[in-house]
């Protein structure tokens, strides 16, 4: 019986440090997407594709932070942490090399199987720079504007190219080298995204893709005069009053919602308080507070412990405290 495929997860160069720190984490792979660290979505996709051992490649700080959150995995997917590629990481009939922010809508099982069976020397899997419309049917044709979402290396390609990867390794450079190394390299484009490309749009796109996988609604939360439409995952400790939740949506522990509309593709982090607001297609991170903003929030990211509140004192006016590189769009 052939050995299962392995994976290398690249963590460098994903997002500017000032940006992911503003999102409440110290390293980019832990940016919260659908209330879970980004790298967990990547690892789950690899496990679903049949990968049984993954190595996280990065500097010491990144490895330590990811290990503290993810640990060493389990029987279905063991996780190692490396500062350089060793022989063990490449010892497989097929090795997937994937950025830690590559969120794919379908596992790599088919292409891993084709490379392991030697039908291809390797493969380059791309995701569109601009996601197709939600619910689109067939995958689009490969575009030169697409991002590299993963490379798959057969044994020969892994031996020749894998050793060049290190903590500064680039999946784009690997894709170029792989395509130049053999005419038997398969290319395809799948629906997905690189969460840390395209600024906030990339994070919101990743959140949408992650929430699409939600099944039926699941909750033991306290619901008072509240209606749930569509798939929603609501933590048992949440208290939701006079609210319409239209999924897919996820609502974290300790959340308090009162007189709120939560629209599709919205993630509400732990201990968030929202009153008198309409929110959709947004990320509201841990500890944030939103009260009576006066208009619907859409395609927005509210950072951890941020406060967005309306002050009803007179005289009326707008008072803001906006940090470096922030964007405030009023309509």
Secondary structure as UniProt FT lines:
FT   STRAND          6..10
FT   TURN            12..13
FT   HELIX           17..22
FT   TURN            23..24
FT   HELIX           28..30
FT   STRAND          32..33
FT   TURN            34..35
FT   STRAND          36..37
FT   HELIX           38..48
FT   TURN            49..50
FT   STRAND          53..57
FT   HELIX           60..70
FT   TURN            71..72
FT   STRAND          78..82
FT   HELIX           87..90
FT   STRAND          94..99
FT   TURN            100..101
FT   STRAND          102..104
FT   HELIX           109..116
FT   TURN            117..118
FT   STRAND          122..127
FT   TURN            134..135
FT   TURN            144..145
FT   STRAND          147..154
FT   HELIX           155..161
FT   HELIX           162..164
FT   TURN            167..168
FT   HELIX           171..181
FT   STRAND          185..190
FT   STRAND          192..194
FT   TURN            195..196
FT   HELIX           199..211
FT   TURN            212..213
FT   STRAND          218..219
FT   STRAND          222..224
FT   STRAND          227..229
FT   STRAND          232..234
FT   TURN            236..237
FT   STRAND          239..241
FT   STRAND          244..246
FT   STRAND          249..251
FT   TURN            253..254
FT   STRAND          256..262
FT   STRAND          266..268
FT   TURN            270..271
FT   STRAND          273..280
FT   STRAND          283..284
FT   TURN            286..287
FT   STRAND          289..291
FT   STRAND          297..298
FT   STRAND          301..302
FT   TURN            304..305
FT   STRAND          307..309
FT   TURN            324..325
//
